[in-house]
Amino acid sequence: MSVTLPTTVNYADKLASLPDATQSIGIASAPVNGQTFTAGQIINFDLLNRGFLVPDSMYLSYTYTSANAAATPQLVGCPGYTSFSRAEVQVGSVTIESINNYNVLMHFLTNTTLDIAQKYGLQSAYGYNANTGVPSLEQLDGRLLAINETGSFSVPLMTVLSNAEKLIPLFAMPQIRINLTVESINNMFNSTVTIPTAWTLSNLELRYKIVDMGGQVEDIVRSMGDKIYIKSQSFATSTASSPLASGYNEFVYNQRFASVKSLFGLNGNTTANSNRIFDSVDVTGTTAGGATGDYCFNLAGVNYPQKVISARVNKTQALQELRSAMGSVFDRNNNFAINSIEFLAVSDTACGYQAPGKFYVGTSTERLNSNSLLTGVSTQNSPISYKINSGISVAGTTPFTLIVNYDALFEVDTVNRQVSLKC
């Protein structure tokens, strides 16, 4: 009878060793097109063409300077990201990724990937609340600025590069550039109170690590074939601004992908003293009448989820459906930073900067959560619909934002040093 040893006592397993020439180098890259930036300007960072990029090492640090005579400006969203309206990745002067409303996306992701304790521990880096006073748990959103405040933020920079599942061979690729567009001041602050007359970013640094294993390892990589593939994932956002009518509403987004992993709907807030597009409220409900409607998405002619998410019958199911879209509902690390007041925000809720609406509608479209190549559902070259059935109407123009989480595949031509992104 053969005996199979458990791995804990199998001492014969050979451990892989790194090549002797391997070195890890920390890079601090400054913008190539200036030192200070204001609203509407684009910040350009160029990555080195050396070694392998460590994807999850990328983060952004910068200094901000506000010009305001009163200590009342309210910076909405996640302060460290609010200054950036768009993020682009260019490879060889070709744009392979463009994320609109980047600040809205990252505000959403910080609330659906970090729990309240993690946000508390990252308060200084992400910029929550203020630099004075001990924050309560309710004060871990937005920021109240002091007079002519100057400070610094430091946040991870999420792109299709940072989500790659393997090291990225920079030596075999053309020049990679990351562009960040600075948001307008009016969109960054609560417009019903004082807003700064100027908002300036300086001392910007994109920090990341590369691993250089020497020319021999690079030759081995080139010999793996004319083309190599690296799996990644990313997010795309699109906003449709429209009134909400009583009855059936369908918002169509021209988003087309080969593998959609999950879908999220953010319903902006038009109430005064709110966070506008940074809020997400139940637009089918009011504080007096309660919720009256339901939500779902349509992808390639199929509704997801198959039975609608009903805010009227069982509103809290939206929270568990959102967890399933972010991972497993049994995963102890799949945590949110959403309290009841934020989750129960409705169409007429005046959400302050410290308690933004967080009624996020989400659902998973993965066929199987596995390490397979493309686990999501194809749009079949058709647009995606966000469906809202409401018993009330909402006056004004509400921004409805669709966030698509999709699989992406880098195709690296090591012979011609060309790269394309298939998604």
N, C-alpha and C positions, 0 to 999 in steps of 0.2 A: 504494500500500500504506500503510495506516494504521500509525502507530507509537504504542505505548502506553508511556509513560515509567514507570520504576520509581518507587515512592513516595519513594525517597531523593533523587531529583533533580527531583521534581515540585514546583517552588516556587510554583505557581499555586494550590495548595490554600489555601482560606481557613480561618483559625483562629478558632474561636469565642472570644468575649470575655465576661467577666463584666459584669453590670450595674454601673454606677458606684456604686450604693448598697450593693453587697455588702460585708458584714462578717462575720468569723468571731469568735464569742464563746465563750470557754471558761467552762463553768459548774461550780461546786463546790457541789453540793446536799447539805445536811445533813438528817438525819431530821426529819420533822415531828412525831414523837410521843415525843421524848425525847432524852437525851444519852448515857446508858449503858444497856446491854442485857445480860441474862443468859439462861441456858438457858430455852427455851420462849417467849421474848418475840418479837414481830414488829416488824421495823424497816420503817418506811414512808418511801419517797422519792417526792416529786412532781416531775415534769418541767415545765419551762416550756411555756406555750402560745404560743410565739413562733418564727417562722422554720422552718427545716428541721433535723431531727436528723441528725447524721452518725453512722450506725449503729456503725461500727467504732471509735468514739472512747470508748466507755463502759468505765470501770474503777472499781473499788471500793478505797478505802484506809481503814484503821482501825487503832486501837491495841488490843492485847489485854493483859490483866493476869491472871496466874495466882496463886492462893493455894495454895502447896504448901511443906511444911517440908523435903522431901527433893528432891535433884536427880535424880529418876528418872522423872518422868512422860513417857510416850511418846505424842506426838500423832501419830495415824495418818493415812494418806492424804496428799493434797497440803495442807500446813498452812494455806495461805491460804484454802482453800475449806472445810476441815473443820468450821468453826463454823456452817455454814448447811445445814440439813436440807431446806429448801424455798425455791423462788423462784417468785413469782407476778407476772404483769403484768395490771393492771387498766386498762381504758379506759372512762371514764365510769361508774365503780363496778361495771363488769361484768368478771369475770375471764375473760380470753381465753387465758391460758396458766398452767399450774400444773405445776411440775416437782418431783416428790417425790425424796428422796435426791439432792438437788442436789450435795452434797459427793461422793457416790460417782460421779455422772456426771462431774463436773469432774476428779476424780482419774483416771478412765478416759481422758478426753479429753486431759489433759496428757501422759499416757504414750503416746498414739496420735497426737498431732499435734506434739509436741516431741521432738527427739532429745536425747541425753544432753548434748551441748555446749550446747544452748539452755537446758536445765534448770540446768546449771552456771552459765551467765551470769545466770540469773534467780533464783539461790539466795536472795539477800537479800529480794527482793520476794515470792517464793512461800513463803519460810520454811523451806527444807530444812535438815536436819542441826542446826545450832546457830550461834551467833554467834562461837564460838571454834574455832580449829583449821582447817586446810585440809581440805576434804572429799575423800574418795576418790570414784570413780565410783559405788561401791556405796552411798554415803551421800546420795544425792539423792532420797530418799523419806522422809516422816515427819520428826519433829523431837523431839529430847531436850531437855526444859526444864530450865533452871537453877532454883535456889530462888527462889520468888516472882518469876518472870520477867515483865518488861514489855517489849514490843516492838511492832513494826508490820508489817503485811502489806499488799501492794498487788497486786491481781489483776484481769484483765479480767472483766467481768460479761457472761456469755453468756446471752442470751435471744432470743426471736423478734424483738425490736427490733434487737439488734446484728447479726443475720444477714440483715437486709433488704438487697436488692440495689440499692435506690435510697434517696435521702434521704427521710426521713419528714416529711411536712408537718404539723408540730405546730400551726401556726396554724389549720388546717382540722379539727382533731380535738378531742374533749373532753379533760378532764384525764386524764393518764396517770400511774399510780402503780405503783411496783415495791415488792413486799413480800418481805422476807427473814426466814425463821424461824430462830432460833438453836437449834442442836442441843443435846441433853442432854449433860452432861459424861461420863457413862458410855459413850456411843456414840462419843465423840471420842478416847478414850484406851485404851491396852492395859489391860484390866481385871485382868490378872494381876500388875501392879506398882502402885506408888502412883499414885493419880490426884488431881488438885487438888480442894480443897474448894470452890473458887469459880473461875469463868472469866467475866471481864467484858470487854465490847467497848465502846470509847469513841472519840471523835474520828472518827466515821464520816463519810465523804464519798463521794458518787457523782459522779464527774467525767465530763463529756462536752462535746462541742462542738455548737453550733448555728450555722447559716449564715443570716443575715438578708439577703435580696436586695431588700427594699423592697416596698411595696404594689403596684407595677405588676406585678412577677413573680408575686406571690400572686394577683392578679386573673387573670393568664394561666392559672395552674394551675386556678383555679376554673372557667374557661371551657372547660377540656378535657372537660367532661362532668359530669353530676350525680354520677357515681361514678368514682373512679380506683382502680387496682389496683397493688399493690406485692408482688412475689414475695419470699418469705423461706423459711426452713426452721428447724426446731428439733428438740428431742429430748424424748421422753416415757419415763418409767421406771415400772416396776411390779415388785414383789417378791412371790414366792410362797415361803413357808417350809415345807419338807416334808422328811421322811427320803428317802433314795435307796434304792430297792429293787434287788435284783439282777434284771436283765432290762430290760423296756421301761418307761420312765417318760415321761409327758407332762404338762407344766405349761401350763395354759391361762390366758391373760391377756386381760382385757376391754379391749383397745386397738383402736380402730377409726378408720382414717384413709383418706382418698381417694387418697393417694399416698405409699406407704412407699418410701423410698430405700434403706435398709439396716437390718439387724437385728443385735443383739449380745446374747450371753448371758454373764452373769457368775455364776460358781459360788462362793458364799461358802465360808468356812473355819470349821469347828467345832472344830478342834484348839486345845488350850490354847496361850497365848502367840502367838496369831495376830491378824490384823487384821479378822477376822469378815467383815462385808459389804464391806469395802474390799479384801479379797482376791478373786482369781478363780483357782481351781485345777482341775486335771483330776480330777473326782470319780470317774472310772471307773478310777483308778489308785492304787497304793500304792508306797511307796518299796521294798518288798520284791518285789512281784509285777509292777510295771510297769502300763502302761495296758491296759484290757480292753474299751473301748467306743467309741461314736461319737456324733455330734451332728448335728442339723439343726433347721430351723424349718418350720412349716407356716403358710402364708398363703393364705387364700381357697381352701383345698383342694389347694394345690400345695406340694410340699416345696422348700425352698431351703437349700442348693444341692440340685440334683436327685440327686446322689450324695453320700452323707453325708460329713461330715468325720470321718475315722477317726483316733482317737488311738492305736489299736492298730497299724494298718498303716503309716501315715505321719503322724506327729504334726505335723511341721513344716509340712504343708500348711495347717494352721489359721492359721499366721502369714501366709502369702501370701493366703489367703482373707480374712483380716482387712485386709490392705493393699488388696485390691480393694474392700472395703466402705468404706474411707476415701478411695478415689480410684483412680488408675491404679497398677498394679504397676511401671510404667516411669517413674513420676514421681520424680525425684531428691529432691523436697521432701516426699515421702510417707514420713516416717521415724517410727520408734518409739524409745522409751526402755525397752526390754525386753531383759534379758540372759537367758542360758540357765538360770540358777538360778531366776529368776522365772518364766520360761515353762514350765519343767518341773515346777513345783510340783504336787503331787498331794494326795489327800484327807487324808493323815496328815502333811503337811508343816507344821511349826511355823514359819510365816512371820513373821519379826520385822518391826518397824516400818520398818527400813531396806531390807528385801528382800521387799516384799509379793508375793503370788502374782499373776502377770499372764498366766495362760492364758485369754485372751479369745477367745471363740467369736464370729465375725462373718461375715456374708455380704452381698453386694450384691443388691438386688432391683430395681435400676433397669432399665427397659426400654432406655434409651439415655442415656448421659451426655452431655447437651447443654443448650442454653439454652432448651429448650422449657418450656412452662408447668408441666405435671405429668409428671415423668419416671419416677415410681415406680409401684408396683402397688397397686391398691385392695384393701382388706380385704374388700370386698363385704359390709360390715356384719356381719362375723363376727369372732370373737376370733382371736388369734394363739397358736399353740402352740410351745413349746420342747420338743423331743424328745431324750431321752438314753437310749441303749441301753447298759447297763452289765453287766459280768461280775461286779461286786461290789456289796455293799450298804454304805451309809454310815450308821452310827448317829447319832442326834441329829437336830436340825432344821436343815437347811441352807438358807440364804437364796439363792434363785435369782432373779436380777434380769434382766429383759428391758429393753433399751434400744432404742427405735424412733426412727430418724432419718426425719423426714417433711417433705414440702413443705407450705408454708403460704402463704396469699394474703390480704393485707390488702385489705378493701373499704372505701374511705373515701367516705362520703356528704358531699360538700363543701357541699351546700345545707343539710342539717339538722345537720351536724357530728356524724355518727354513724359508728362504726367497728365492723366485724365481722371475725373471723378465720376463714377457710375452710380446713379441713385434713382 
